[in-house]
């Protein structure tokens, strides 16, 4: 699938460029955000951290997966059924941490197509999403991949989650609520 966006979170203007890209994507239809990961591993909490930041900033955005209610390997399938039931035909944007080469840590990538949670650790999980937003948070080196997931800095996780949440909130069409009328 084509990569729509690839930048390091440290690059100037990355948040604004991501906002502009997401505004175009969100114009395609009603969006729902699936933030995959766990609150039990600091490097795999990119999705739930982003979901929490989104929920706190804009409670009108449909978000599944937060630090308090993460979506992970054990509950992914039933949560997908729930989301599809509540948001039939919704454009699903899936957010997850990913592994890469040492020089890729801190990269943000957006592409059309689904992502496969747990792929790096050979976990048999279903592909999710119509649009994949990923942040590279650690390296993967063969059989010791899990070791690399448990060691590392929260810095890129936090900054990527903040950029994702701010860009989504800025790009999301404003919803007219009863309070605003």
PEZI-V520480 format. One record per run of one state. SS is the DSSP state (H for helix, E for strand, C for the rest). FROM is the first residue (numbers start at 1). LEN is the number of residues. If there is no record, write none. Layout:
BEGIN
ss->SS from->FROM len->LEN
ss->SS from->FROM len->LEN
END
This chain:
BEGIN
ss->C from->1 len->2
ss->E from->3 len->6
ss->C from->9 len->5
ss->H from->14 len->13
ss->C from->27 len->4
ss->E from->31 len->6
ss->C from->37 len->5
ss->H from->42 len->3
ss->C from->45 len->1
ss->H from->46 len->12
ss->C from->58 len->5
ss->E from->63 len->2
ss->C from->65 len->6
ss->E from->71 len->1
ss->C from->72 len->4
ss->H from->76 len->11
ss->C from->87 len->4
ss->E from->91 len->10
ss->C from->101 len->1
ss->H from->102 len->3
ss->C from->105 len->2
ss->E from->107 len->6
ss->C from->113 len->2
ss->E from->115 len->2
ss->C from->117 len->2
ss->H from->119 len->3
ss->C from->122 len->5
ss->E from->127 len->2
ss->C from->129 len->2
ss->E from->131 len->9
ss->C from->140 len->2
ss->H from->142 len->9
ss->C from->151 len->3
ss->H from->154 len->18
ss->C from->172 len->10
END
